[in-house]
Amino acid sequence: MSNNSSVSLHRVLKSSPEKIYRAFTEANALASWIPPYGFLCTVHEITVKMGGTYKMSFHNFSTGNGHSFGGKYIEIKPNEFLKYTDQFDDPNLPGEMITSVWLRKVIGGTELKILQEGIPSVIPVEMCYLGWQESLEKLTKLVEPEIPDA
């Protein structure tokens, strides 16, 4: 079975590269937007540096079941680029995925590109894509509002 399934996403968000980068690299922020609707996320550890690792789990709020995964950061350019691996703890979901995130300042905001490669063959690529769609909707709602401190 081939293991070269990938999804790619592209958005322009009305926000700064710095703010979006923080959303990808701060535990509380990441936990608030990365899980699809109906899931909660716990970030157990996150060390954003070359060779640094992260570990998180998603919990299905309906059933209470969850799955955990983690990986390491292989390339980092603050506010511009992130590349990290992703591996499920479940042996039924073998293989290592690689996610790349590009941030580029454009007129009116930031261009965001995401490429996730090596999706395990048991996961339908469409499901993966739809999951990202939901996550990016939540990311947009996190980073676009400019809320001043009262």
CNS distance restraints for C-alpha pairs under 8 A (distance, minus, plus):
assign (resid   1 and name CA) (resid 121 and name CA) 7.17 0.50 0.50
assign (resid   2 and name CA) (resid 121 and name CA) 7.10 0.50 0.50
assign (resid   3 and name CA) (resid 118 and name CA) 5.48 0.50 0.50
assign (resid   3 and name CA) (resid 119 and name CA) 6.57 0.50 0.50
assign (resid   3 and name CA) (resid 120 and name CA) 6.12 0.50 0.50
assign (resid   3 and name CA) (resid 121 and name CA) 5.89 0.50 0.50
assign (resid   4 and name CA) (resid 117 and name CA) 6.47 0.50 0.50
assign (resid   4 and name CA) (resid 118 and name CA) 4.74 0.50 0.50
assign (resid   4 and name CA) (resid 119 and name CA) 6.78 0.50 0.50
assign (resid   5 and name CA) (resid 117 and name CA) 6.09 0.50 0.50
assign (resid   5 and name CA) (resid 118 and name CA) 5.36 0.50 0.50
assign (resid   5 and name CA) (resid 119 and name CA) 5.24 0.50 0.50
assign (resid   5 and name CA) (resid 120 and name CA) 7.50 0.50 0.50
assign (resid   5 and name CA) (resid 121 and name CA) 7.34 0.50 0.50
assign (resid   5 and name CA) (resid 125 and name CA) 6.75 0.50 0.50
assign (resid   6 and name CA) (resid 115 and name CA) 7.06 0.50 0.50
assign (resid   6 and name CA) (resid 116 and name CA) 5.37 0.50 0.50
assign (resid   6 and name CA) (resid 117 and name CA) 4.24 0.50 0.50
assign (resid   6 and name CA) (resid 118 and name CA) 6.02 0.50 0.50
assign (resid   6 and name CA) (resid 119 and name CA) 6.08 0.50 0.50
assign (resid   6 and name CA) (resid 125 and name CA) 7.07 0.50 0.50
assign (resid   7 and name CA) (resid 115 and name CA) 5.87 0.50 0.50
assign (resid   7 and name CA) (resid 116 and name CA) 5.34 0.50 0.50
assign (resid   7 and name CA) (resid 117 and name CA) 6.71 0.50 0.50
assign (resid   7 and name CA) (resid 125 and name CA) 6.96 0.50 0.50
assign (resid   7 and name CA) (resid 128 and name CA) 7.42 0.50 0.50
assign (resid   7 and name CA) (resid 129 and name CA) 6.10 0.50 0.50
assign (resid   8 and name CA) (resid 113 and name CA) 7.35 0.50 0.50
assign (resid   8 and name CA) (resid 114 and name CA) 5.54 0.50 0.50
assign (resid   8 and name CA) (resid 115 and name CA) 4.41 0.50 0.50
assign (resid   8 and name CA) (resid 116 and name CA) 6.36 0.50 0.50
assign (resid   8 and name CA) (resid 129 and name CA) 7.88 0.50 0.50
assign (resid   9 and name CA) (resid 113 and name CA) 5.69 0.50 0.50
assign (resid   9 and name CA) (resid 114 and name CA) 5.09 0.50 0.50
assign (resid   9 and name CA) (resid 115 and name CA) 6.55 0.50 0.50
assign (resid  10 and name CA) (resid 111 and name CA) 7.43 0.50 0.50
assign (resid  10 and name CA) (resid 112 and name CA) 5.72 0.50 0.50
assign (resid  10 and name CA) (resid 113 and name CA) 4.56 0.50 0.50
assign (resid  10 and name CA) (resid 114 and name CA) 6.48 0.50 0.50
assign (resid  11 and name CA) (resid 111 and name CA) 5.90 0.50 0.50
assign (resid  11 and name CA) (resid 112 and name CA) 5.16 0.50 0.50
assign (resid  11 and name CA) (resid 113 and name CA) 6.58 0.50 0.50
assign (resid  12 and name CA) (resid 109 and name CA) 6.63 0.50 0.50
assign (resid  12 and name CA) (resid 110 and name CA) 5.51 0.50 0.50
assign (resid  12 and name CA) (resid 111 and name CA) 4.39 0.50 0.50
assign (resid  12 and name CA) (resid 112 and name CA) 5.94 0.50 0.50
assign (resid  13 and name CA) (resid 109 and name CA) 5.55 0.50 0.50
assign (resid  13 and name CA) (resid 110 and name CA) 5.34 0.50 0.50
assign (resid  13 and name CA) (resid 111 and name CA) 6.47 0.50 0.50
assign (resid  13 and name CA) (resid 112 and name CA) 7.29 0.50 0.50
assign (resid  13 and name CA) (resid 140 and name CA) 6.62 0.50 0.50
assign (resid  13 and name CA) (resid 144 and name CA) 6.89 0.50 0.50
assign (resid  14 and name CA) (resid 108 and name CA) 5.96 0.50 0.50
assign (resid  14 and name CA) (resid 109 and name CA) 4.29 0.50 0.50
assign (resid  14 and name CA) (resid 110 and name CA) 6.46 0.50 0.50
assign (resid  14 and name CA) (resid 143 and name CA) 7.91 0.50 0.50
assign (resid  14 and name CA) (resid 144 and name CA) 5.48 0.50 0.50
assign (resid  15 and name CA) (resid  19 and name CA) 6.77 0.50 0.50
assign (resid  15 and name CA) (resid  20 and name CA) 7.11 0.50 0.50
assign (resid  15 and name CA) (resid 108 and name CA) 7.79 0.50 0.50
assign (resid  15 and name CA) (resid 109 and name CA) 4.90 0.50 0.50
assign (resid  15 and name CA) (resid 110 and name CA) 6.02 0.50 0.50
assign (resid  15 and name CA) (resid 143 and name CA) 6.11 0.50 0.50
assign (resid  15 and name CA) (resid 144 and name CA) 5.31 0.50 0.50
assign (resid  16 and name CA) (resid  20 and name CA) 6.44 0.50 0.50
assign (resid  16 and name CA) (resid 105 and name CA) 7.07 0.50 0.50
assign (resid  16 and name CA) (resid 109 and name CA) 5.84 0.50 0.50
assign (resid  16 and name CA) (resid 110 and name CA) 5.82 0.50 0.50
assign (resid  17 and name CA) (resid  21 and name CA) 5.95 0.50 0.50
assign (resid  17 and name CA) (resid  79 and name CA) 5.35 0.50 0.50
assign (resid  17 and name CA) (resid  80 and name CA) 7.01 0.50 0.50
assign (resid  17 and name CA) (resid 103 and name CA) 5.88 0.50 0.50
assign (resid  17 and name CA) (resid 104 and name CA) 6.65 0.50 0.50
assign (resid  17 and name CA) (resid 105 and name CA) 6.30 0.50 0.50
assign (resid  17 and name CA) (resid 109 and name CA) 7.84 0.50 0.50
assign (resid  17 and name CA) (resid 110 and name CA) 5.74 0.50 0.50
assign (resid  18 and name CA) (resid  22 and name CA) 6.25 0.50 0.50
assign (resid  18 and name CA) (resid  78 and name CA) 7.98 0.50 0.50
assign (resid  18 and name CA) (resid  79 and name CA) 5.03 0.50 0.50
assign (resid  19 and name CA) (resid  23 and name CA) 6.41 0.50 0.50
assign (resid  19 and name CA) (resid 143 and name CA) 6.50 0.50 0.50
assign (resid  20 and name CA) (resid  24 and name CA) 6.57 0.50 0.50
assign (resid  20 and name CA) (resid  79 and name CA) 7.67 0.50 0.50
assign (resid  20 and name CA) (resid 143 and name CA) 6.35 0.50 0.50
assign (resid  21 and name CA) (resid  25 and name CA) 6.28 0.50 0.50
assign (resid  21 and name CA) (resid  78 and name CA) 7.18 0.50 0.50
assign (resid  21 and name CA) (resid  79 and name CA) 5.17 0.50 0.50
assign (resid  21 and name CA) (resid  80 and name CA) 7.61 0.50 0.50
assign (resid  21 and name CA) (resid 103 and name CA) 7.82 0.50 0.50
assign (resid  22 and name CA) (resid  26 and name CA) 5.62 0.50 0.50
assign (resid  22 and name CA) (resid  29 and name CA) 7.51 0.50 0.50
assign (resid  23 and name CA) (resid  29 and name CA) 5.06 0.50 0.50
assign (resid  23 and name CA) (resid  30 and name CA) 5.63 0.50 0.50
assign (resid  23 and name CA) (resid 139 and name CA) 7.56 0.50 0.50
assign (resid  23 and name CA) (resid 143 and name CA) 7.53 0.50 0.50
assign (resid  24 and name CA) (resid  29 and name CA) 7.23 0.50 0.50
assign (resid  24 and name CA) (resid  30 and name CA) 5.62 0.50 0.50
assign (resid  25 and name CA) (resid  29 and name CA) 7.72 0.50 0.50
assign (resid  25 and name CA) (resid  30 and name CA) 6.80 0.50 0.50
assign (resid  25 and name CA) (resid  46 and name CA) 7.70 0.50 0.50
assign (resid  25 and name CA) (resid  48 and name CA) 6.52 0.50 0.50
assign (resid  26 and name CA) (resid  30 and name CA) 6.01 0.50 0.50
assign (resid  26 and name CA) (resid  46 and name CA) 7.86 0.50 0.50
assign (resid  27 and name CA) (resid  31 and name CA) 6.10 0.50 0.50
assign (resid  27 and name CA) (resid  43 and name CA) 5.83 0.50 0.50
assign (resid  27 and name CA) (resid  45 and name CA) 7.72 0.50 0.50
assign (resid  27 and name CA) (resid  46 and name CA) 6.70 0.50 0.50
assign (resid  28 and name CA) (resid  32 and name CA) 6.34 0.50 0.50
assign (resid  28 and name CA) (resid  43 and name CA) 7.63 0.50 0.50
assign (resid  29 and name CA) (resid  33 and name CA) 6.82 0.50 0.50
assign (resid  30 and name CA) (resid  34 and name CA) 5.66 0.50 0.50
assign (resid  30 and name CA) (resid  43 and name CA) 7.78 0.50 0.50
assign (resid  31 and name CA) (resid  35 and name CA) 7.04 0.50 0.50
assign (resid  31 and name CA) (resid  40 and name CA) 7.48 0.50 0.50
assign (resid  31 and name CA) (resid  41 and name CA) 5.04 0.50 0.50
assign (resid  31 and name CA) (resid  42 and name CA) 6.06 0.50 0.50
assign (resid  31 and name CA) (resid  43 and name CA) 6.25 0.50 0.50
assign (resid  32 and name CA) (resid  41 and name CA) 7.32 0.50 0.50
assign (resid  32 and name CA) (resid 138 and name CA) 7.82 0.50 0.50
assign (resid  33 and name CA) (resid 135 and name CA) 5.52 0.50 0.50
assign (resid  33 and name CA) (resid 136 and name CA) 7.41 0.50 0.50
assign (resid  33 and name CA) (resid 138 and name CA) 5.04 0.50 0.50
assign (resid  33 and name CA) (resid 139 and name CA) 5.29 0.50 0.50
assign (resid  33 and name CA) (resid 142 and name CA) 7.56 0.50 0.50
assign (resid  34 and name CA) (resid  41 and name CA) 7.52 0.50 0.50
assign (resid  34 and name CA) (resid 135 and name CA) 5.09 0.50 0.50
assign (resid  34 and name CA) (resid 136 and name CA) 7.78 0.50 0.50
assign (resid  34 and name CA) (resid 138 and name CA) 7.73 0.50 0.50
assign (resid  34 and name CA) (resid 139 and name CA) 7.57 0.50 0.50
assign (resid  35 and name CA) (resid  39 and name CA) 5.64 0.50 0.50
assign (resid  35 and name CA) (resid  40 and name CA) 6.23 0.50 0.50
assign (resid  35 and name CA) (resid  41 and name CA) 5.96 0.50 0.50
assign (resid  35 and name CA) (resid  58 and name CA) 6.58 0.50 0.50
assign (resid  35 and name CA) (resid 131 and name CA) 7.85 0.50 0.50
assign (resid  35 and name CA) (resid 135 and name CA) 6.16 0.50 0.50
assign (resid  36 and name CA) (resid 131 and name CA) 5.48 0.50 0.50
assign (resid  36 and name CA) (resid 132 and name CA) 7.41 0.50 0.50
assign (resid  36 and name CA) (resid 134 and name CA) 5.51 0.50 0.50
assign (resid  36 and name CA) (resid 135 and name CA) 5.45 0.50 0.50
assign (resid  37 and name CA) (resid 134 and name CA) 6.66 0.50 0.50
assign (resid  37 and name CA) (resid 135 and name CA) 7.76 0.50 0.50
assign (resid  38 and name CA) (resid  60 and name CA) 6.32 0.50 0.50
assign (resid  38 and name CA) (resid  61 and name CA) 5.73 0.50 0.50
assign (resid  38 and name CA) (resid  62 and name CA) 7.18 0.50 0.50
assign (resid  39 and name CA) (resid  58 and name CA) 6.15 0.50 0.50
assign (resid  39 and name CA) (resid  59 and name CA) 5.32 0.50 0.50
assign (resid  39 and name CA) (resid  60 and name CA) 4.71 0.50 0.50
assign (resid  39 and name CA) (resid  61 and name CA) 5.46 0.50 0.50
assign (resid  40 and name CA) (resid  58 and name CA) 5.58 0.50 0.50
assign (resid  40 and name CA) (resid  59 and name CA) 5.08 0.50 0.50
assign (resid  40 and name CA) (resid  60 and name CA) 6.69 0.50 0.50
assign (resid  40 and name CA) (resid  61 and name CA) 6.67 0.50 0.50
assign (resid  41 and name CA) (resid  56 and name CA) 6.97 0.50 0.50
assign (resid  41 and name CA) (resid  57 and name CA) 5.64 0.50 0.50
assign (resid  41 and name CA) (resid  58 and name CA) 4.52 0.50 0.50
assign (resid  41 and name CA) (resid  59 and name CA) 6.26 0.50 0.50
assign (resid  42 and name CA) (resid  56 and name CA) 5.53 0.50 0.50
assign (resid  42 and name CA) (resid  57 and name CA) 5.38 0.50 0.50
assign (resid  42 and name CA) (resid  58 and name CA) 6.60 0.50 0.50
assign (resid  43 and name CA) (resid  54 and name CA) 7.76 0.50 0.50
assign (resid  43 and name CA) (resid  55 and name CA) 6.17 0.50 0.50
assign (resid  43 and name CA) (resid  56 and name CA) 4.30 0.50 0.50
assign (resid  43 and name CA) (resid  57 and name CA) 6.65 0.50 0.50
assign (resid  44 and name CA) (resid  54 and name CA) 7.41 0.50 0.50
assign (resid  44 and name CA) (resid  55 and name CA) 5.37 0.50 0.50
assign (resid  44 and name CA) (resid  56 and name CA) 5.28 0.50 0.50
assign (resid  44 and name CA) (resid  57 and name CA) 7.71 0.50 0.50
assign (resid  45 and name CA) (resid  53 and name CA) 7.51 0.50 0.50
assign (resid  45 and name CA) (resid  54 and name CA) 5.12 0.50 0.50
assign (resid  45 and name CA) (resid  55 and name CA) 5.24 0.50 0.50
assign (resid  45 and name CA) (resid  56 and name CA) 7.05 0.50 0.50
assign (resid  46 and name CA) (resid  52 and name CA) 7.60 0.50 0.50
assign (resid  46 and name CA) (resid  53 and name CA) 5.97 0.50 0.50
assign (resid  46 and name CA) (resid  54 and name CA) 4.13 0.50 0.50
assign (resid  46 and name CA) (resid  55 and name CA) 6.57 0.50 0.50
assign (resid  47 and name CA) (resid  52 and name CA) 4.97 0.50 0.50
assign (resid  47 and name CA) (resid  53 and name CA) 5.46 0.50 0.50
assign (resid  47 and name CA) (resid  54 and name CA) 6.14 0.50 0.50
assign (resid  48 and name CA) (resid  52 and name CA) 5.62 0.50 0.50
assign (resid  48 and name CA) (resid  53 and name CA) 7.10 0.50 0.50
assign (resid  48 and name CA) (resid  54 and name CA) 7.93 0.50 0.50
assign (resid  48 and name CA) (resid  73 and name CA) 6.75 0.50 0.50
assign (resid  49 and name CA) (resid  73 and name CA) 6.42 0.50 0.50
assign (resid  49 and name CA) (resid  76 and name CA) 6.85 0.50 0.50
assign (resid  50 and name CA) (resid  73 and name CA) 5.46 0.50 0.50
assign (resid  50 and name CA) (resid  74 and name CA) 5.52 0.50 0.50
assign (resid  50 and name CA) (resid  75 and name CA) 5.93 0.50 0.50
assign (resid  50 and name CA) (resid  76 and name CA) 6.49 0.50 0.50
assign (resid  51 and name CA) (resid  72 and name CA) 5.83 0.50 0.50
assign (resid  51 and name CA) (resid  73 and name CA) 5.25 0.50 0.50
assign (resid  51 and name CA) (resid  74 and name CA) 5.78 0.50 0.50
assign (resid  52 and name CA) (resid  72 and name CA) 5.50 0.50 0.50
assign (resid  52 and name CA) (resid  73 and name CA) 5.48 0.50 0.50
assign (resid  53 and name CA) (resid  70 and name CA) 7.31 0.50 0.50
assign (resid  53 and name CA) (resid  71 and name CA) 5.62 0.50 0.50
assign (resid  53 and name CA) (resid  72 and name CA) 4.09 0.50 0.50
assign (resid  53 and name CA) (resid  73 and name CA) 6.17 0.50 0.50
assign (resid  54 and name CA) (resid  70 and name CA) 5.39 0.50 0.50
assign (resid  54 and name CA) (resid  71 and name CA) 5.63 0.50 0.50
assign (resid  54 and name CA) (resid  72 and name CA) 6.17 0.50 0.50
assign (resid  55 and name CA) (resid  68 and name CA) 7.46 0.50 0.50
assign (resid  55 and name CA) (resid  69 and name CA) 5.96 0.50 0.50
assign (resid  55 and name CA) (resid  70 and name CA) 4.15 0.50 0.50
assign (resid  55 and name CA) (resid  71 and name CA) 6.73 0.50 0.50
assign (resid  56 and name CA) (resid  68 and name CA) 5.73 0.50 0.50
assign (resid  56 and name CA) (resid  69 and name CA) 5.72 0.50 0.50
assign (resid  56 and name CA) (resid  70 and name CA) 6.07 0.50 0.50
assign (resid  57 and name CA) (resid  66 and name CA) 6.77 0.50 0.50
assign (resid  57 and name CA) (resid  67 and name CA) 5.56 0.50 0.50
assign (resid  57 and name CA) (resid  68 and name CA) 3.93 0.50 0.50
assign (resid  57 and name CA) (resid  69 and name CA) 6.14 0.50 0.50
assign (resid  58 and name CA) (resid  66 and name CA) 5.37 0.50 0.50
assign (resid  58 and name CA) (resid  67 and name CA) 5.58 0.50 0.50
assign (resid  58 and name CA) (resid  68 and name CA) 6.29 0.50 0.50
assign (resid  59 and name CA) (resid  64 and name CA) 6.15 0.50 0.50
assign (resid  59 and name CA) (resid  65 and name CA) 5.70 0.50 0.50
assign (resid  59 and name CA) (resid  66 and name CA) 4.09 0.50 0.50
assign (resid  59 and name CA) (resid  67 and name CA) 6.74 0.50 0.50
assign (resid  60 and name CA) (resid  64 and name CA) 5.24 0.50 0.50
assign (resid  60 and name CA) (resid  65 and name CA) 5.37 0.50 0.50
assign (resid  60 and name CA) (resid  66 and name CA) 5.75 0.50 0.50
assign (resid  61 and name CA) (resid  65 and name CA) 7.68 0.50 0.50
assign (resid  67 and name CA) (resid  88 and name CA) 7.63 0.50 0.50
assign (resid  67 and name CA) (resid  89 and name CA) 7.43 0.50 0.50
assign (resid  67 and name CA) (resid  90 and name CA) 7.35 0.50 0.50
assign (resid  68 and name CA) (resid  88 and name CA) 6.15 0.50 0.50
assign (resid  68 and name CA) (resid  89 and name CA) 5.78 0.50 0.50
assign (resid  68 and name CA) (resid  90 and name CA) 7.65 0.50 0.50
assign (resid  69 and name CA) (resid  86 and name CA) 6.72 0.50 0.50
assign (resid  69 and name CA) (resid  87 and name CA) 5.41 0.50 0.50
assign (resid  69 and name CA) (resid  88 and name CA) 4.21 0.50 0.50
assign (resid  69 and name CA) (resid  89 and name CA) 5.34 0.50 0.50
assign (resid  70 and name CA) (resid  85 and name CA) 7.65 0.50 0.50
assign (resid  70 and name CA) (resid  86 and name CA) 5.48 0.50 0.50
assign (resid  70 and name CA) (resid  87 and name CA) 5.49 0.50 0.50
assign (resid  70 and name CA) (resid  88 and name CA) 6.68 0.50 0.50
assign (resid  70 and name CA) (resid  89 and name CA) 7.74 0.50 0.50
assign (resid  71 and name CA) (resid  84 and name CA) 6.69 0.50 0.50
assign (resid  71 and name CA) (resid  85 and name CA) 4.80 0.50 0.50
assign (resid  71 and name CA) (resid  86 and name CA) 4.64 0.50 0.50
assign (resid  71 and name CA) (resid  87 and name CA) 5.90 0.50 0.50
assign (resid  72 and name CA) (resid  84 and name CA) 5.49 0.50 0.50
assign (resid  72 and name CA) (resid  85 and name CA) 5.38 0.50 0.50
assign (resid  72 and name CA) (resid  86 and name CA) 7.39 0.50 0.50
assign (resid  73 and name CA) (resid  82 and name CA) 7.50 0.50 0.50
assign (resid  73 and name CA) (resid  83 and name CA) 5.99 0.50 0.50
assign (resid  73 and name CA) (resid  84 and name CA) 4.24 0.50 0.50
assign (resid  73 and name CA) (resid  85 and name CA) 6.54 0.50 0.50
assign (resid  74 and name CA) (resid  82 and name CA) 7.94 0.50 0.50
assign (resid  74 and name CA) (resid  83 and name CA) 5.59 0.50 0.50
assign (resid  74 and name CA) (resid  84 and name CA) 5.37 0.50 0.50
assign (resid  74 and name CA) (resid  85 and name CA) 7.36 0.50 0.50
assign (resid  75 and name CA) (resid  81 and name CA) 7.52 0.50 0.50
assign (resid  75 and name CA) (resid  82 and name CA) 5.77 0.50 0.50
assign (resid  75 and name CA) (resid  83 and name CA) 4.96 0.50 0.50
assign (resid  75 and name CA) (resid  84 and name CA) 6.98 0.50 0.50
assign (resid  76 and name CA) (resid  80 and name CA) 8.00 0.50 0.50
assign (resid  76 and name CA) (resid  81 and name CA) 5.69 0.50 0.50
assign (resid  76 and name CA) (resid  82 and name CA) 4.74 0.50 0.50
assign (resid  76 and name CA) (resid  83 and name CA) 6.47 0.50 0.50
assign (resid  77 and name CA) (resid  81 and name CA) 4.88 0.50 0.50
assign (resid  77 and name CA) (resid  82 and name CA) 6.43 0.50 0.50
assign (resid  78 and name CA) (resid  82 and name CA) 7.69 0.50 0.50
assign (resid  79 and name CA) (resid 103 and name CA) 6.59 0.50 0.50
assign (resid  80 and name CA) (resid 102 and name CA) 5.83 0.50 0.50
assign (resid  80 and name CA) (resid 103 and name CA) 4.68 0.50 0.50
assign (resid  80 and name CA) (resid 104 and name CA) 6.39 0.50 0.50
assign (resid  81 and name CA) (resid 100 and name CA) 7.36 0.50 0.50
assign (resid  81 and name CA) (resid 101 and name CA) 5.53 0.50 0.50
assign (resid  81 and name CA) (resid 102 and name CA) 4.73 0.50 0.50
assign (resid  81 and name CA) (resid 103 and name CA) 6.13 0.50 0.50
assign (resid  82 and name CA) (resid 100 and name CA) 5.74 0.50 0.50
assign (resid  82 and name CA) (resid 101 and name CA) 5.09 0.50 0.50
assign (resid  82 and name CA) (resid 102 and name CA) 6.81 0.50 0.50
assign (resid  83 and name CA) (resid  98 and name CA) 7.06 0.50 0.50
assign (resid  83 and name CA) (resid  99 and name CA) 5.63 0.50 0.50
assign (resid  83 and name CA) (resid 100 and name CA) 4.35 0.50 0.50
assign (resid  83 and name CA) (resid 101 and name CA) 6.32 0.50 0.50
assign (resid  84 and name CA) (resid  98 and name CA) 5.75 0.50 0.50
assign (resid  84 and name CA) (resid  99 and name CA) 5.45 0.50 0.50
assign (resid  84 and name CA) (resid 100 and name CA) 6.65 0.50 0.50
assign (resid  85 and name CA) (resid  96 and name CA) 6.44 0.50 0.50
assign (resid  85 and name CA) (resid  97 and name CA) 5.56 0.50 0.50
assign (resid  85 and name CA) (resid  98 and name CA) 4.48 0.50 0.50
assign (resid  85 and name CA) (resid  99 and name CA) 6.25 0.50 0.50
assign (resid  86 and name CA) (resid  96 and name CA) 5.71 0.50 0.50
assign (resid  86 and name CA) (resid  97 and name CA) 4.92 0.50 0.50
assign (resid  86 and name CA) (resid  98 and name CA) 6.09 0.50 0.50
assign (resid  86 and name CA) (resid  99 and name CA) 7.40 0.50 0.50
assign (resid  87 and name CA) (resid  94 and name CA) 7.48 0.50 0.50
assign (resid  87 and name CA) (resid  95 and name CA) 6.58 0.50 0.50
assign (resid  87 and name CA) (resid  96 and name CA) 5.01 0.50 0.50
assign (resid  87 and name CA) (resid  97 and name CA) 6.37 0.50 0.50
assign (resid  88 and name CA) (resid  93 and name CA) 6.11 0.50 0.50
assign (resid  88 and name CA) (resid  94 and name CA) 6.99 0.50 0.50
assign (resid  88 and name CA) (resid  96 and name CA) 7.99 0.50 0.50
assign (resid  89 and name CA) (resid  93 and name CA) 7.74 0.50 0.50
assign (resid  90 and name CA) (resid  94 and name CA) 7.38 0.50 0.50
assign (resid  93 and name CA) (resid 120 and name CA) 6.06 0.50 0.50
assign (resid  93 and name CA) (resid 122 and name CA) 6.95 0.50 0.50
assign (resid  94 and name CA) (resid 120 and name CA) 6.31 0.50 0.50
assign (resid  95 and name CA) (resid 118 and name CA) 7.31 0.50 0.50
assign (resid  95 and name CA) (resid 119 and name CA) 7.78 0.50 0.50
assign (resid  95 and name CA) (resid 120 and name CA) 6.17 0.50 0.50
assign (resid  96 and name CA) (resid 118 and name CA) 6.43 0.50 0.50
assign (resid  96 and name CA) (resid 119 and name CA) 7.67 0.50 0.50
assign (resid  96 and name CA) (resid 120 and name CA) 7.88 0.50 0.50
assign (resid  97 and name CA) (resid 116 and name CA) 6.75 0.50 0.50
assign (resid  97 and name CA) (resid 117 and name CA) 5.45 0.50 0.50
assign (resid  97 and name CA) (resid 118 and name CA) 4.56 0.50 0.50
assign (resid  97 and name CA) (resid 119 and name CA) 5.69 0.50 0.50
assign (resid  97 and name CA) (resid 120 and name CA) 7.70 0.50 0.50
assign (resid  98 and name CA) (resid 116 and name CA) 5.67 0.50 0.50
assign (resid  98 and name CA) (resid 117 and name CA) 5.18 0.50 0.50
assign (resid  98 and name CA) (resid 118 and name CA) 6.51 0.50 0.50
assign (resid  99 and name CA) (resid 114 and name CA) 7.04 0.50 0.50
assign (resid  99 and name CA) (resid 115 and name CA) 5.59 0.50 0.50
assign (resid  99 and name CA) (resid 116 and name CA) 4.28 0.50 0.50
assign (resid  99 and name CA) (resid 117 and name CA) 6.32 0.50 0.50
assign (resid 100 and name CA) (resid 114 and name CA) 5.66 0.50 0.50
assign (resid 100 and name CA) (resid 115 and name CA) 5.18 0.50 0.50
assign (resid 100 and name CA) (resid 116 and name CA) 6.46 0.50 0.50
assign (resid 101 and name CA) (resid 112 and name CA) 7.14 0.50 0.50
assign (resid 101 and name CA) (resid 113 and name CA) 5.71 0.50 0.50
assign (resid 101 and name CA) (resid 114 and name CA) 4.63 0.50 0.50
assign (resid 101 and name CA) (resid 115 and name CA) 6.66 0.50 0.50
assign (resid 102 and name CA) (resid 111 and name CA) 7.79 0.50 0.50
assign (resid 102 and name CA) (resid 112 and name CA) 5.70 0.50 0.50
assign (resid 102 and name CA) (resid 113 and name CA) 5.06 0.50 0.50
assign (resid 102 and name CA) (resid 114 and name CA) 6.50 0.50 0.50
assign (resid 103 and name CA) (resid 110 and name CA) 6.41 0.50 0.50
assign (resid 103 and name CA) (resid 111 and name CA) 5.71 0.50 0.50
assign (resid 103 and name CA) (resid 112 and name CA) 4.93 0.50 0.50
assign (resid 103 and name CA) (resid 113 and name CA) 6.76 0.50 0.50
assign (resid 104 and name CA) (resid 110 and name CA) 5.43 0.50 0.50
assign (resid 104 and name CA) (resid 111 and name CA) 5.05 0.50 0.50
assign (resid 104 and name CA) (resid 112 and name CA) 6.74 0.50 0.50
assign (resid 105 and name CA) (resid 109 and name CA) 6.11 0.50 0.50
assign (resid 105 and name CA) (resid 110 and name CA) 4.51 0.50 0.50
assign (resid 105 and name CA) (resid 111 and name CA) 6.27 0.50 0.50
assign (resid 106 and name CA) (resid 110 and name CA) 5.31 0.50 0.50
assign (resid 106 and name CA) (resid 111 and name CA) 6.35 0.50 0.50
assign (resid 119 and name CA) (resid 123 and name CA) 6.88 0.50 0.50
assign (resid 119 and name CA) (resid 125 and name CA) 7.23 0.50 0.50
assign (resid 123 and name CA) (resid 127 and name CA) 7.17 0.50 0.50
assign (resid 123 and name CA) (resid 128 and name CA) 7.23 0.50 0.50
assign (resid 124 and name CA) (resid 128 and name CA) 6.59 0.50 0.50
assign (resid 125 and name CA) (resid 129 and name CA) 6.17 0.50 0.50
assign (resid 126 and name CA) (resid 130 and name CA) 6.07 0.50 0.50
assign (resid 127 and name CA) (resid 131 and name CA) 6.04 0.50 0.50
assign (resid 128 and name CA) (resid 132 and name CA) 6.36 0.50 0.50
assign (resid 129 and name CA) (resid 133 and name CA) 6.28 0.50 0.50
assign (resid 130 and name CA) (resid 134 and name CA) 6.43 0.50 0.50
assign (resid 131 and name CA) (resid 135 and name CA) 6.29 0.50 0.50
assign (resid 132 and name CA) (resid 136 and name CA) 5.96 0.50 0.50
assign (resid 133 and name CA) (resid 137 and name CA) 6.27 0.50 0.50
assign (resid 134 and name CA) (resid 138 and name CA) 6.47 0.50 0.50
assign (resid 135 and name CA) (resid 139 and name CA) 6.13 0.50 0.50
assign (resid 136 and name CA) (resid 140 and name CA) 6.01 0.50 0.50
assign (resid 137 and name CA) (resid 141 and name CA) 6.52 0.50 0.50
assign (resid 138 and name CA) (resid 142 and name CA) 6.29 0.50 0.50
assign (resid 139 and name CA) (resid 143 and name CA) 6.21 0.50 0.50
assign (resid 140 and name CA) (resid 144 and name CA) 5.68 0.50 0.50
assign (resid 141 and name CA) (resid 145 and name CA) 6.85 0.50 0.50
